[in-house]
Amino acid sequence: MNYLFILIISTVISTIVVYTLDVWRLRIQIYPIIKRFFTFYYHLLYKRDPNNNKKIAKSKRHLDECFIDEFGWNVFIRGLGVNIIVQIFIQLLIAVLYHPLILWRSKPYSYYTELELGNVTEFDMNNKSIILTILSSVSIGIVGGFVTFQSQHFSIELQFQFEKLQPHHRNTRVKHKHDHVNFF
């Protein structure tokens, strides 16, 4: 039980650090593109209606502002929550699959010292445990990859809620010709 508690705590800490670094990397890569888009967008708005007396609100952000403010703390916490749950699931999967092979069947230190001295002639490495270790590693890789992919998809849907960004017509009976577009 003590190992499981340490595993969960270390997973939560590492997930917080890794997710924060991923968001920072994403901000570094995507922020210039977003900034160029909005500059172009403001330019088009001004070009479209130069006589408009409305002042277009431009962002005056400081350079030392926290990078999470670009996305919003709510978005950050939702994504972090999904990642923590997924990483705990993957670590528990590793603990369950490797439990009999690595964690509680490891030899004491005296066994390895006797092995180095040549007192132990028989190696306790049979093919069955090697095959089980390889199968466990492959299954953890497959399940971990699938769970990570699904969690990223769910995290994007949860964070940005694309259904709220889609325009809805007030009168649902009116269909416009651009509502249904065939791409093929």
Backbone as JSON Lines, residues from 0, in Angstrom:
{"i":0,"aa":"M","n":[0.82,-1.2,0.0],"ca":[0.0,0.0,0.0],"c":[0.86,1.26,0.0]}
{"i":1,"aa":"N","n":[2.0,1.16,0.69],"ca":[2.9,2.31,0.75],"c":[3.46,2.63,-0.64]}
{"i":2,"aa":"Y","n":[3.8,1.58,-1.41],"ca":[4.32,1.79,-2.76],"c":[3.26,2.45,-3.65]}
{"i":3,"aa":"L","n":[2.03,2.03,-3.5],"ca":[0.94,2.58,-4.31],"c":[0.73,4.07,-4.01]}
{"i":4,"aa":"F","n":[0.8,4.44,-2.74],"ca":[0.65,5.84,-2.36],"c":[1.78,6.69,-2.95]}
{"i":5,"aa":"I","n":[3.0,6.2,-2.84],"ca":[4.15,6.92,-3.4],"c":[4.02,7.03,-4.91]}
{"i":6,"aa":"L","n":[3.55,5.96,-5.56],"ca":[3.36,5.97,-7.01],"c":[2.33,7.02,-7.43]}
{"i":7,"aa":"I","n":[1.22,7.1,-6.72],"ca":[0.17,8.06,-7.06],"c":[0.65,9.5,-6.83]}
{"i":8,"aa":"I","n":[1.32,9.75,-5.7],"ca":[1.82,11.1,-5.42],"c":[2.85,11.52,-6.46]}
{"i":9,"aa":"S","n":[3.78,10.63,-6.81],"ca":[4.79,10.99,-7.81],"c":[4.15,11.2,-9.18]}
{"i":10,"aa":"T","n":[3.11,10.43,-9.49],"ca":[2.41,10.61,-10.76],"c":[1.72,11.97,-10.83]}
{"i":11,"aa":"V","n":[1.07,12.37,-9.75],"ca":[0.39,13.67,-9.73],"c":[1.4,14.8,-9.89]}
{"i":12,"aa":"I","n":[2.5,14.73,-9.17],"ca":[3.52,15.79,-9.25],"c":[4.12,15.85,-10.65]}
{"i":13,"aa":"S","n":[4.49,14.7,-11.2],"ca":[5.1,14.71,-12.54],"c":[4.1,15.17,-13.6]}
{"i":14,"aa":"T","n":[2.82,14.83,-13.44],"ca":[1.82,15.27,-14.41],"c":[1.64,16.78,-14.37]}
{"i":15,"aa":"I","n":[1.64,17.36,-13.18],"ca":[1.52,18.82,-13.08],"c":[2.69,19.5,-13.77]}
{"i":16,"aa":"V","n":[3.9,18.99,-13.53],"ca":[5.09,19.6,-14.14],"c":[5.06,19.44,-15.65]}
{"i":17,"aa":"V","n":[4.78,18.22,-16.13],"ca":[4.8,17.96,-17.58],"c":[3.7,18.73,-18.29]}
{"i":18,"aa":"Y","n":[2.5,18.78,-17.72],"ca":[1.4,19.49,-18.37],"c":[1.68,20.99,-18.44]}
{"i":19,"aa":"T","n":[2.24,21.54,-17.36],"ca":[2.59,22.97,-17.38],"c":[3.62,23.26,-18.45]}
{"i":20,"aa":"L","n":[4.62,22.4,-18.58],"ca":[5.63,22.6,-19.62],"c":[5.04,22.44,-21.01]}
{"i":21,"aa":"D","n":[4.1,21.51,-21.18],"ca":[3.45,21.34,-22.49],"c":[2.63,22.57,-22.87]}
{"i":22,"aa":"V","n":[1.9,23.12,-21.91],"ca":[1.11,24.32,-22.21],"c":[2.04,25.49,-22.54]}
{"i":23,"aa":"W","n":[3.15,25.61,-21.81],"ca":[4.11,26.67,-22.09],"c":[4.71,26.51,-23.49]}
{"i":24,"aa":"R","n":[5.06,25.26,-23.85],"ca":[5.61,25.0,-25.19],"c":[4.57,25.31,-26.26]}
{"i":25,"aa":"L","n":[3.33,24.94,-26.01],"ca":[2.25,25.22,-26.96],"c":[2.06,26.72,-27.12]}
{"i":26,"aa":"R","n":[2.15,27.45,-26.03],"ca":[2.01,28.91,-26.1],"c":[3.14,29.52,-26.91]}
{"i":27,"aa":"I","n":[4.36,29.04,-26.7],"ca":[5.51,29.56,-27.44],"c":[5.35,29.29,-28.93]}
{"i":28,"aa":"Q","n":[4.81,28.12,-29.29],"ca":[4.68,27.76,-30.7],"c":[3.48,28.44,-31.36]}
{"i":29,"aa":"I","n":[2.36,28.55,-30.66],"ca":[1.13,28.97,-31.29],"c":[0.84,30.46,-31.1]}
{"i":30,"aa":"Y","n":[1.33,31.06,-30.04],"ca":[1.0,32.46,-29.77],"c":[1.38,33.4,-30.91]}
{"i":31,"aa":"P","n":[2.57,33.26,-31.54],"ca":[2.86,34.16,-32.67],"c":[1.87,34.01,-33.83]}
{"i":32,"aa":"I","n":[1.4,32.79,-34.07],"ca":[0.43,32.57,-35.14],"c":[-0.9,33.25,-34.8]}
{"i":33,"aa":"I","n":[-1.35,33.09,-33.56],"ca":[-2.6,33.73,-33.14],"c":[-2.46,35.25,-33.19]}
{"i":34,"aa":"K","n":[-1.32,35.76,-32.76],"ca":[-1.1,37.2,-32.77],"c":[-1.14,37.74,-34.2]}
{"i":35,"aa":"R","n":[-0.5,37.02,-35.14],"ca":[-0.54,37.46,-36.54],"c":[-1.96,37.41,-37.09]}
{"i":36,"aa":"F","n":[-2.72,36.38,-36.72],"ca":[-4.09,36.27,-37.19],"c":[-4.93,37.45,-36.7]}
{"i":37,"aa":"F","n":[-4.83,37.77,-35.41],"ca":[-5.63,38.87,-34.89],"c":[-5.17,40.22,-35.44]}
{"i":38,"aa":"T","n":[-3.88,40.37,-35.71],"ca":[-3.42,41.61,-36.34],"c":[-4.03,41.74,-37.72]}
{"i":39,"aa":"F","n":[-4.04,40.65,-38.48],"ca":[-4.65,40.64,-39.8],"c":[-6.15,40.88,-39.7]}
{"i":40,"aa":"Y","n":[-6.79,40.27,-38.7],"ca":[-8.23,40.42,-38.5],"c":[-8.58,41.87,-38.17]}
{"i":41,"aa":"Y","n":[-7.83,42.5,-37.27],"ca":[-8.09,43.91,-36.96],"c":[-7.86,44.8,-38.17]}
{"i":42,"aa":"H","n":[-6.84,44.46,-38.96],"ca":[-6.57,45.22,-40.17],"c":[-7.75,45.12,-41.14]}
{"i":43,"aa":"L","n":[-8.31,43.91,-41.28],"ca":[-9.47,43.74,-42.15],"c":[-10.69,44.49,-41.62]}
{"i":44,"aa":"L","n":[-10.89,44.47,-40.32],"ca":[-12.02,45.21,-39.75],"c":[-11.89,46.7,-40.0]}
{"i":45,"aa":"Y","n":[-10.69,47.21,-39.83],"ca":[-10.48,48.63,-40.04],"c":[-10.64,48.98,-41.51]}
{"i":46,"aa":"K","n":[-10.14,48.1,-42.39],"ca":[-10.25,48.34,-43.82],"c":[-11.71,48.27,-44.28]}
{"i":47,"aa":"R","n":[-12.46,47.39,-43.66],"ca":[-13.84,47.19,-44.05],"c":[-14.71,48.39,-43.68]}
{"i":48,"aa":"D","n":[-14.46,48.96,-42.54],"ca":[-15.29,50.07,-42.06],"c":[-14.39,51.16,-41.46]}
{"i":49,"aa":"P","n":[-13.69,51.94,-42.3],"ca":[-12.76,52.93,-41.76],"c":[-13.47,54.13,-41.13]}
{"i":50,"aa":"N","n":[-14.72,54.36,-41.46],"ca":[-15.43,55.51,-40.91],"c":[-16.1,55.21,-39.58]}
{"i":51,"aa":"N","n":[-15.98,53.99,-39.15],"ca":[-16.61,53.61,-37.9],"c":[-15.87,54.29,-36.74]}
{"i":52,"aa":"N","n":[-16.62,54.89,-35.85],"ca":[-16.01,55.59,-34.73],"c":[-15.69,54.67,-33.56]}
{"i":53,"aa":"K","n":[-16.12,53.42,-33.67],"ca":[-15.82,52.49,-32.6],"c":[-14.32,52.2,-32.59]}
{"i":54,"aa":"K","n":[-13.81,52.19,-31.42],"ca":[-12.39,51.87,-31.3],"c":[-12.27,50.36,-31.15]}
{"i":55,"aa":"I","n":[-11.44,49.77,-31.97],"ca":[-11.25,48.33,-31.91],"c":[-10.37,48.03,-30.7]}
{"i":56,"aa":"A","n":[-10.88,47.16,-29.86],"ca":[-10.14,46.86,-28.63],"c":[-8.95,45.97,-28.97]}
{"i":57,"aa":"K","n":[-7.78,46.49,-28.74],"ca":[-6.58,45.7,-28.94],"c":[-6.0,45.35,-27.58]}
{"i":58,"aa":"S","n":[-5.41,44.22,-27.54],"ca":[-4.85,43.74,-26.28],"c":[-3.55,44.47,-25.98]}
{"i":59,"aa":"K","n":[-3.44,44.97,-24.77],"ca":[-2.19,45.59,-24.33],"c":[-1.65,44.73,-23.19]}
{"i":60,"aa":"R","n":[-1.12,43.63,-23.55],"ca":[-0.62,42.72,-22.53],"c":[0.86,42.96,-22.32]}
{"i":61,"aa":"H","n":[1.26,42.75,-21.08],"ca":[2.67,42.89,-20.77],"c":[3.4,41.62,-21.18]}
{"i":62,"aa":"L","n":[4.66,41.78,-21.47],"ca":[5.44,40.63,-21.9],"c":[5.66,39.64,-20.77]}
{"i":63,"aa":"D","n":[5.67,40.12,-19.54],"ca":[5.93,39.22,-18.42],"c":[4.66,38.63,-17.83]}
{"i":64,"aa":"E","n":[3.57,38.71,-18.55],"ca":[2.31,38.15,-18.06],"c":[2.4,36.62,-18.06]}
{"i":65,"aa":"C","n":[1.67,36.01,-17.15],"ca":[1.69,34.56,-17.05],"c":[1.15,33.93,-18.32]}
{"i":66,"aa":"F","n":[1.84,32.92,-18.83],"ca":[1.45,32.34,-20.11],"c":[0.12,31.61,-20.03]}
{"i":67,"aa":"I","n":[-0.3,31.19,-18.85],"ca":[-1.56,30.48,-18.72],"c":[-2.74,31.42,-18.98]}
{"i":68,"aa":"D","n":[-2.53,32.72,-18.77],"ca":[-3.61,33.68,-19.01],"c":[-4.03,33.73,-20.47]}
{"i":69,"aa":"E","n":[-3.16,33.28,-21.37],"ca":[-3.53,33.25,-22.78],"c":[-4.67,32.26,-23.02]}
{"i":70,"aa":"F","n":[-4.65,31.15,-22.3],"ca":[-5.66,30.12,-22.47],"c":[-6.77,30.25,-21.44]}
{"i":71,"aa":"G","n":[-6.44,30.73,-20.27],"ca":[-7.39,30.82,-19.18],"c":[-7.12,29.73,-18.15]}
{"i":72,"aa":"W","n":[-7.26,30.08,-16.91],"ca":[-6.98,29.12,-15.83],"c":[-8.0,27.99,-15.84]}
{"i":73,"aa":"N","n":[-9.22,28.27,-16.24],"ca":[-10.24,27.23,-16.29],"c":[-9.85,26.14,-17.28]}
{"i":74,"aa":"V","n":[-9.36,26.55,-18.43],"ca":[-8.91,25.6,-19.45],"c":[-7.72,24.8,-18.93]}
{"i":75,"aa":"F","n":[-6.8,25.47,-18.27],"ca":[-5.61,24.8,-17.73],"c":[-6.0,23.75,-16.69]}
{"i":76,"aa":"I","n":[-6.91,24.09,-15.78],"ca":[-7.28,23.17,-14.72],"c":[-8.06,21.98,-15.27]}
{"i":77,"aa":"R","n":[-8.92,22.19,-16.26],"ca":[-9.65,21.07,-16.87],"c":[-8.68,20.09,-17.53]}
{"i":78,"aa":"G","n":[-7.76,20.62,-18.32],"ca":[-6.79,19.74,-18.98],"c":[-5.9,19.03,-18.0]}
{"i":79,"aa":"L","n":[-5.49,19.73,-16.94],"ca":[-4.65,19.11,-15.92],"c":[-5.4,18.01,-15.19]}
{"i":80,"aa":"G","n":[-6.67,18.23,-14.91],"ca":[-7.47,17.19,-14.25],"c":[-7.59,15.93,-15.08]}
{"i":81,"aa":"V","n":[-7.84,16.09,-16.37],"ca":[-7.92,14.93,-17.26],"c":[-6.58,14.2,-17.3]}
{"i":82,"aa":"N","n":[-5.49,14.95,-17.41],"ca":[-4.17,14.32,-17.49],"c":[-3.8,13.6,-16.2]}
{"i":83,"aa":"I","n":[-4.15,14.16,-15.05],"ca":[-3.84,13.49,-13.78],"c":[-4.6,12.18,-13.68]}
{"i":84,"aa":"I","n":[-5.87,12.17,-14.02],"ca":[-6.66,10.94,-13.96],"c":[-6.1,9.88,-14.9]}
{"i":85,"aa":"V","n":[-5.73,10.29,-16.12],"ca":[-5.2,9.33,-17.09],"c":[-3.85,8.79,-16.64]}
{"i":86,"aa":"Q","n":[-2.98,9.64,-16.12],"ca":[-1.67,9.17,-15.68],"c":[-1.78,8.24,-14.48]}
{"i":87,"aa":"I","n":[-2.7,8.52,-13.56],"ca":[-2.91,7.6,-12.44],"c":[-3.41,6.26,-12.95]}
{"i":88,"aa":"F","n":[-4.32,6.27,-13.92],"ca":[-4.81,5.02,-14.51],"c":[-3.67,4.23,-15.15]}
{"i":89,"aa":"I","n":[-2.81,4.91,-15.9],"ca":[-1.7,4.22,-16.57],"c":[-0.72,3.67,-15.54]}
{"i":90,"aa":"Q","n":[-0.43,4.44,-14.48],"ca":[0.5,3.95,-13.45],"c":[-0.09,2.77,-12.7]}
{"i":91,"aa":"L","n":[-1.39,2.79,-12.44],"ca":[-2.02,1.63,-11.79],"c":[-2.0,0.42,-12.72]}
{"i":92,"aa":"L","n":[-2.18,0.64,-14.01],"ca":[-2.08,-0.45,-14.98],"c":[-0.68,-1.05,-14.97]}
{"i":93,"aa":"I","n":[0.33,-0.2,-14.92],"ca":[1.7,-0.69,-14.85],"c":[1.92,-1.47,-13.56]}
{"i":94,"aa":"A","n":[1.42,-0.96,-12.45],"ca":[1.59,-1.65,-11.17],"c":[0.89,-3.0,-11.17]}
{"i":95,"aa":"V","n":[-0.28,-3.08,-11.8],"ca":[-1.02,-4.35,-11.82],"c":[-0.33,-5.36,-12.74]}
{"i":96,"aa":"L","n":[0.11,-4.93,-13.92],"ca":[0.72,-5.87,-14.86],"c":[2.14,-6.27,-14.46]}
{"i":97,"aa":"Y","n":[2.88,-5.36,-13.87],"ca":[4.25,-5.69,-13.47],"c":[4.34,-6.16,-12.02]}
{"i":98,"aa":"H","n":[3.25,-6.14,-11.31],"ca":[3.25,-6.48,-9.89],"c":[3.95,-7.81,-9.6]}
{"i":99,"aa":"P","n":[3.53,-8.91,-10.2],"ca":[4.19,-10.18,-9.84],"c":[5.58,-10.32,-10.46]}
{"i":100,"aa":"L","n":[5.88,-9.55,-11.47],"ca":[7.14,-9.76,-12.17],"c":[8.29,-8.94,-11.59]}
{"i":101,"aa":"I","n":[8.03,-7.71,-11.24],"ca":[9.13,-6.82,-10.87],"c":[9.06,-6.37,-9.42]}
{"i":102,"aa":"L","n":[7.91,-5.88,-8.99],"ca":[7.87,-5.18,-7.71],"c":[8.11,-6.09,-6.51]}
{"i":103,"aa":"W","n":[7.42,-7.22,-6.44],"ca":[7.51,-8.04,-5.24],"c":[8.24,-9.37,-5.47]}
{"i":104,"aa":"R","n":[8.8,-9.59,-6.64],"ca":[9.59,-10.8,-6.86],"c":[11.07,-10.49,-7.05]}
{"i":105,"aa":"S","n":[11.46,-9.28,-6.77],"ca":[12.87,-8.97,-6.93],"c":[13.67,-9.65,-5.82]}
{"i":106,"aa":"K","n":[14.88,-9.99,-6.14],"ca":[15.74,-10.71,-5.2],"c":[16.35,-9.75,-4.19]}
{"i":107,"aa":"P","n":[16.67,-10.23,-3.02],"ca":[17.34,-9.37,-2.05],"c":[18.76,-9.04,-2.5]}
{"i":108,"aa":"Y","n":[19.34,-8.05,-1.86],"ca":[20.67,-7.58,-2.23],"c":[21.72,-8.68,-2.07]}
{"i":109,"aa":"S","n":[21.54,-9.54,-1.08],"ca":[22.52,-10.61,-0.84],"c":[22.59,-11.59,-2.01]}
{"i":110,"aa":"Y","n":[21.48,-11.79,-2.71],"ca":[21.48,-12.68,-3.87],"c":[22.42,-12.16,-4.95]}
{"i":111,"aa":"Y","n":[22.38,-10.84,-5.19],"ca":[23.22,-10.27,-6.24],"c":[24.68,-10.23,-5.84]}
{"i":112,"aa":"T","n":[24.96,-10.05,-4.54],"ca":[26.37,-10.08,-4.12],"c":[26.93,-11.48,-4.24]}
{"i":113,"aa":"E","n":[26.12,-12.49,-3.9],"ca":[26.57,-13.87,-4.07],"c":[26.72,-14.23,-5.54]}
{"i":114,"aa":"L","n":[25.88,-13.66,-6.39],"ca":[25.98,-13.89,-7.83],"c":[27.28,-13.32,-8.37]}
{"i":115,"aa":"E","n":[27.68,-12.14,-7.89],"ca":[28.93,-11.53,-8.34],"c":[30.14,-12.32,-7.86]}
{"i":116,"aa":"L","n":[30.04,-12.88,-6.67],"ca":[31.15,-13.66,-6.14],"c":[31.24,-15.04,-6.77]}
{"i":117,"aa":"G","n":[30.23,-15.44,-7.48],"ca":[30.23,-16.73,-8.14],"c":[29.67,-17.85,-7.3]}
{"i":118,"aa":"N","n":[29.05,-17.54,-6.17],"ca":[28.5,-18.57,-5.3],"c":[27.17,-19.11,-5.83]}
{"i":119,"aa":"V","n":[26.48,-18.35,-6.66],"ca":[25.21,-18.79,-7.22],"c":[25.46,-19.23,-8.64]}
{"i":120,"aa":"T","n":[25.19,-20.49,-8.92],"ca":[25.46,-21.01,-10.26],"c":[24.23,-21.03,-11.14]}
{"i":121,"aa":"E","n":[23.07,-21.05,-10.53],"ca":[21.84,-21.13,-11.33],"c":[21.18,-19.76,-11.39]}
{"i":122,"aa":"F","n":[20.95,-19.31,-12.6],"ca":[20.25,-18.04,-12.77],"c":[18.76,-18.29,-12.71]}
{"i":123,"aa":"D","n":[18.09,-17.44,-12.02],"ca":[16.64,-17.59,-11.87],"c":[15.91,-16.77,-12.94]}
{"i":124,"aa":"M","n":[16.37,-16.92,-14.17],"ca":[15.75,-16.2,-15.28],"c":[15.23,-17.23,-16.27]}
{"i":125,"aa":"N","n":[14.01,-17.59,-16.16],"ca":[13.45,-18.52,-17.12],"c":[12.75,-17.75,-18.23]}
{"i":126,"aa":"N","n":[12.48,-18.44,-19.32],"ca":[11.89,-17.79,-20.48],"c":[10.47,-17.31,-20.22]}
{"i":127,"aa":"K","n":[9.78,-17.98,-19.3],"ca":[8.39,-17.61,-19.03],"c":[8.3,-16.18,-18.48]}
{"i":128,"aa":"S","n":[9.16,-15.83,-17.55],"ca":[9.09,-14.48,-16.98],"c":[9.53,-13.43,-17.99]}
{"i":129,"aa":"I","n":[10.47,-13.76,-18.88],"ca":[10.9,-12.8,-19.91],"c":[9.76,-12.56,-20.9]}
{"i":130,"aa":"I","n":[9.09,-13.64,-21.32],"ca":[7.97,-13.49,-22.26],"c":[6.83,-12.71,-21.61]}
{"i":131,"aa":"L","n":[6.54,-12.99,-20.33],"ca":[5.49,-12.24,-19.64],"c":[5.86,-10.76,-19.51]}
{"i":132,"aa":"T","n":[7.13,-10.48,-19.27],"ca":[7.57,-9.09,-19.17],"c":[7.41,-8.38,-20.5]}
{"i":133,"aa":"I","n":[7.78,-9.05,-21.59],"ca":[7.64,-8.45,-22.92],"c":[6.17,-8.23,-23.26]}
{"i":134,"aa":"L","n":[5.32,-9.23,-22.99],"ca":[3.89,-9.08,-23.26],"c":[3.27,-7.97,-22.4]}
{"i":135,"aa":"S","n":[3.7,-7.89,-21.15],"ca":[3.19,-6.8,-20.3],"c":[3.62,-5.45,-20.83]}
{"i":136,"aa":"S","n":[4.86,-5.34,-21.28],"ca":[5.35,-4.07,-21.83],"c":[4.58,-3.67,-23.08]}
{"i":137,"aa":"V","n":[4.34,-4.64,-23.97],"ca":[3.61,-4.34,-25.2],"c":[2.17,-3.95,-24.88]}
{"i":138,"aa":"S","n":[1.53,-4.68,-23.97],"ca":[0.15,-4.35,-23.63],"c":[0.05,-3.0,-22.93]}
{"i":139,"aa":"I","n":[1.01,-2.66,-22.09],"ca":[1.02,-1.34,-21.45],"c":[1.21,-0.26,-22.5]}
{"i":140,"aa":"G","n":[2.08,-0.49,-23.47],"ca":[2.29,0.48,-24.54],"c":[1.03,0.7,-25.36]}
{"i":141,"aa":"I","n":[0.35,-0.38,-25.72],"ca":[-0.86,-0.26,-26.54],"c":[-1.98,0.43,-25.75]}
{"i":142,"aa":"V","n":[-2.24,-0.05,-24.54],"ca":[-3.31,0.54,-23.74],"c":[-2.97,1.98,-23.36]}
{"i":143,"aa":"G","n":[-1.71,2.22,-23.01],"ca":[-1.31,3.59,-22.66],"c":[-1.44,4.54,-23.82]}
{"i":144,"aa":"G","n":[-1.06,4.1,-25.02],"ca":[-1.22,4.95,-26.19],"c":[-2.67,5.24,-26.51]}
{"i":145,"aa":"F","n":[-3.52,4.22,-26.41],"ca":[-4.94,4.41,-26.68],"c":[-5.58,5.35,-25.65]}
{"i":146,"aa":"V","n":[-5.26,5.12,-24.39],"ca":[-5.83,5.96,-23.33],"c":[-5.34,7.4,-23.45]}
{"i":147,"aa":"T","n":[-4.07,7.58,-23.79],"ca":[-3.54,8.93,-23.96],"c":[-4.21,9.64,-25.13]}
{"i":148,"aa":"F","n":[-4.4,8.93,-26.25],"ca":[-5.07,9.52,-27.4],"c":[-6.5,9.93,-27.06]}
{"i":149,"aa":"Q","n":[-7.24,9.02,-26.4],"ca":[-8.62,9.33,-26.04],"c":[-8.69,10.47,-25.02]}
{"i":150,"aa":"S","n":[-7.72,10.51,-24.1],"ca":[-7.74,11.59,-23.11],"c":[-7.44,12.94,-23.74]}
{"i":151,"aa":"Q","n":[-6.55,12.96,-24.73],"ca":[-6.27,14.23,-25.42],"c":[-7.51,14.7,-26.17]}
{"i":152,"aa":"H","n":[-8.21,13.77,-26.82],"ca":[-9.44,14.12,-27.53],"c":[-10.49,14.65,-26.55]}
{"i":153,"aa":"F","n":[-10.67,13.94,-25.44],"ca":[-11.65,14.36,-24.44],"c":[-11.24,15.69,-23.81]}
{"i":154,"aa":"S","n":[-9.95,15.86,-23.57],"ca":[-9.45,17.1,-22.96],"c":[-9.71,18.29,-23.87]}
{"i":155,"aa":"I","n":[-9.5,18.13,-25.17],"ca":[-9.75,19.22,-26.11],"c":[-11.24,19.55,-26.14]}
{"i":156,"aa":"E","n":[-12.1,18.53,-26.17],"ca":[-13.54,18.79,-26.16],"c":[-13.98,19.46,-24.87]}
{"i":157,"aa":"L","n":[-13.42,19.01,-23.75],"ca":[-13.82,19.56,-22.46],"c":[-13.32,20.98,-22.29]}
{"i":158,"aa":"Q","n":[-12.1,21.24,-22.73],"ca":[-11.51,22.55,-22.51],"c":[-12.13,23.62,-23.39]}
{"i":159,"aa":"F","n":[-12.23,23.35,-24.66],"ca":[-12.61,24.4,-25.58],"c":[-14.08,24.36,-25.98]}
{"i":160,"aa":"Q","n":[-14.76,23.27,-25.69],"ca":[-16.2,23.13,-25.9],"c":[-16.62,23.68,-27.26]}
{"i":161,"aa":"F","n":[-16.25,22.95,-28.3],"ca":[-16.48,23.4,-29.66],"c":[-17.96,23.58,-29.99]}
{"i":162,"aa":"E","n":[-18.83,22.87,-29.29],"ca":[-20.25,23.02,-29.6],"c":[-20.75,24.41,-29.22]}
{"i":163,"aa":"K","n":[-20.11,25.08,-28.27],"ca":[-20.51,26.44,-27.93],"c":[-20.01,27.44,-28.96]}
{"i":164,"aa":"L","n":[-18.97,27.07,-29.69],"ca":[-18.42,27.98,-30.68],"c":[-19.17,27.93,-32.01]}
{"i":165,"aa":"Q","n":[-19.97,26.88,-32.22],"ca":[-20.7,26.75,-33.47],"c":[-21.88,27.71,-33.48]}
{"i":166,"aa":"P","n":[-22.1,28.43,-34.57],"ca":[-23.25,29.34,-34.63],"c":[-24.55,28.55,-34.74]}
{"i":167,"aa":"H","n":[-25.53,28.99,-34.0],"ca":[-26.84,28.35,-34.03],"c":[-27.85,29.35,-34.56]}
{"i":168,"aa":"H","n":[-28.72,28.87,-35.41],"ca":[-29.78,29.73,-35.93],"c":[-30.91,29.76,-34.92]}
{"i":169,"aa":"R","n":[-31.54,30.9,-34.78],"ca":[-32.66,31.0,-33.84],"c":[-33.84,30.19,-34.34]}
{"i":170,"aa":"N","n":[-34.07,30.22,-35.64],"ca":[-35.15,29.45,-36.21],"c":[-34.52,28.2,-36.84]}
{"i":171,"aa":"T","n":[-34.72,27.06,-36.21],"ca":[-34.09,25.85,-36.7],"c":[-34.77,25.29,-37.94]}
{"i":172,"aa":"R","n":[-35.96,25.77,-38.26],"ca":[-36.64,25.27,-39.45],"c":[-36.07,25.86,-40.73]}
{"i":173,"aa":"V","n":[-35.42,27.01,-40.6],"ca":[-34.85,27.66,-41.78],"c":[-33.51,27.01,-42.08]}
{"i":174,"aa":"K","n":[-33.37,26.47,-43.28],"ca":[-32.11,25.86,-43.68],"c":[-31.5,26.7,-44.77]}
{"i":175,"aa":"H","n":[-30.26,27.0,-44.59],"ca":[-29.53,27.75,-45.6],"c":[-28.75,26.78,-46.46]}
{"i":176,"aa":"K","n":[-28.41,27.22,-47.64],"ca":[-27.71,26.31,-48.55],"c":[-26.29,26.02,-48.09]}
{"i":177,"aa":"H","n":[-25.72,26.85,-47.2],"ca":[-24.37,26.59,-46.73],"c":[-24.34,25.8,-45.43]}
{"i":178,"aa":"D","n":[-25.51,25.37,-44.92],"ca":[-25.53,24.6,-43.69],"c":[-24.94,23.21,-43.87]}
{"i":179,"aa":"H","n":[-25.21,22.6,-44.98],"ca":[-24.71,21.25,-45.23],"c":[-23.76,21.32,-46.41]}
{"i":180,"aa":"V","n":[-22.5,21.06,-46.12],"ca":[-21.48,21.14,-47.16],"c":[-20.92,19.75,-47.4]}
{"i":181,"aa":"N","n":[-20.91,19.34,-48.64],"ca":[-20.29,18.07,-49.0],"c":[-18.86,18.35,-49.44]}
{"i":182,"aa":"F","n":[-17.93,17.66,-48.81],"ca":[-16.53,17.88,-49.13],"c":[-16.05,16.97,-50.26]}
{"i":183,"aa":"F","n":[-16.8,15.95,-50.56],"ca":[-16.34,15.01,-51.6],"c":[-17.28,15.01,-52.78]}
